[in-house]
Amino acid sequence: MENLDAAPFGALTPDTLLDAVESLGLYANGSLLALNSYENRVYQVGLEDAAPVVAKFYRPERWSDAQILEEHAFSQALAEREIPVVAPLAFDGATLHRHGGYRFALFPRRGGRVPELGDARALEWIGRFLGRIHALGRVADYAHRPALDIDSFGGEPVAFLLEQQWLPTELREVYRGVAAQALDGVARCFDRAGDVASLRLHGDCHVGNMLWTDDGPHFVDFDDSRTGPAVQDLWMLLSGSREEQSRQLSDVLSGYEDFCEFDMRELHLVEALRTLRLLHYSAWLARRWNDPAFPAAFPWFAGQRYWEEQILTLREQVALLDEPPLWSA
């Protein structure tokens, strides 16, 4: 198997981290709190005579400088329009910095709780801000960040898993077959949707990337921002039975369309995007397995049961891919 990420953060010691923060003219008080992040390394850093900041150290070689700066610029543009996103702090006009062989950015600390997605009012509120994010996302295109497409999120991850022999031998051909069926179904969904517009997205808009306060939601971690259909930022808000998801989607769109028109043809893509996320997630875990944080956090990935469950889930998705869209009006 390829050794893609052997201890990428092995040299990121507490001293290196604190020195990086202080290289920007800040004075750390020695307080560090590791925050929940696997792709990058993220810490809350206490400061002398100032509020703590959040330091994000980027995984080496994942994004180019141009791709990171493009995401930073989008986040800052949203924040300038008073859309509640957590944008990077600028020091002497720069948001991306280097220290000790790592690239990093600092962000203001924002508190909050997980939003209650069973609350119609909360979903409408989230929808309004997503509509505002997408209204700006339509104004210009990314020049450097990638697009969400079937090959990069489905075909290539499946090929990687099979070529690198991540699956148990007895399940390999079964997985190959069901993944091929799933990708065929995904392609049919995109065909039914037709030529839908692409725009700059949050890209990973699940509840873990939203914080809720009495003032409503704010959005964090645009690290997966890319170009794609608007519904990519909506479908992860939906859960439960088909009826429950349809009701949730209606609540989200009632707020969303106050600021941005939604193309109902994109509803053909909900299960397709869910399927692509399943395929991409397995390959993401495999590519990061040599990072010591991953076996510790995801020990079940190395077992046969994981792949048996993935095959079962993909079979269920194959059936869902040919069902009518969740909701239309």
C-alpha positions, 0 to 999 in steps of 0.5 A, a space after each residue: 500500500 502507498 505510504 501517503 501521509 507518514 506522520 505529517 504532523 510529527 514535527 508539530 510540537 507544542 513549542 513549534 506551535 506556540 512559536 508560530 503564533 508568536 511569530 505574528 507578534 502575539 504573546 501566548 500564555 502557554 494554554 493549548 487545547 486541541 480541537 476536533 480535526 483530523 485532516 489538519 491540526 487545530 488548536 485553541 491558543 491562549 494569549 496574554 491580555 487578549 482573547 484566545 485564537 484558533 490556530 489551524 495548521 494545514 496538512 502538507 501538500 493537500 492544498 496549494 497556497 493559491 487554493 488556500 488563499 482562494 478559500 480565505 478570500 471567499 470567507 473574508 468576502 462573506 464576513 465583510 457582508 456580515 454573513 456569519 462565517 469565521 474568517 481567517 485573521 490578517 496580519 500585515 495583510 496576510 492570512 496564510 503564514 509559515 513556520 517550522 515547515 508548516 503553513 498555518 492561519 489564525 482565526 477568532 475563537 467563536 463559541 456555540 452549540 450544535 444546531 437543532 435540526 429538528 426545529 423548523 425555525 432553525 432550519 429556515 434560519 440556516 437556509 437564509 444564511 446558506 442562501 446568502 453564502 450561495 448568492 455571493 458564491 455565484 458572483 465569481 468562480 474559483 480559479 484554483 480550487 477543484 470541482 465536485 464531480 463524479 470522477 474525483 469523488 467516486 471513480 478515482 476513490 474506488 479505483 484507489 481502494 481496489 488498486 491499493 488492496 484495502 479491501 479483504 480479498 474475499 470482498 474485493 470483487 463484491 465491492 467492485 461490483 456494487 461500487 460500479 452499480 452505484 456509480 452508474 446510478 449516480 451518473 443517471 441522477 446527474 443526467 436527470 438533473 441536467 445542466 445545473 449551475 455550479 458555484 462556490 460552496 462551503 462544501 462540507 456543511 454538516 452540523 459539526 461545521 455550524 455553531 449555534 448561539 442565540 443570534 443564530 448559526 455561524 459557519 466554520 471550516 471552509 477547508 473543503 470549499 469547492 465548486 459544485 451544485 448548490 444542493 451539496 450544502 443542503 443535503 447534509 442537513 437532512 435526516 430521518 425518513 423520506 417524509 421527515 427529510 422532505 419536511 426539513 428540505 422545505 424548511 431550509 428552502 423557505 429561508 434559502 430562497 429569500 436570498 438565492 433561487 434554488 433550481 429544483 432539478 438539483 433535488 435529483 442529486 441528493 442521493 447521488 451526492 450522498 453516495 459519492 460522499 460514502 465512496 470518497 470517505 472510505 478512500 480518505 481514511 485509506 489515504 490518511 492511515 499512516 497518520 497516527 491520528 487515524 488508526 487511533 480515531 477510526 480503529 474499525 476501518 481496519 476490520 472486515 466488518 467495516 467493508 461488509 457494512 459499506 457494501 450493504 450501505 452501497 446496495 441500499 443507495 443503489 436502490 435509492 438512486 432511482 427513486 423520485 426526488 425528495 420534494 418538489 413544489 
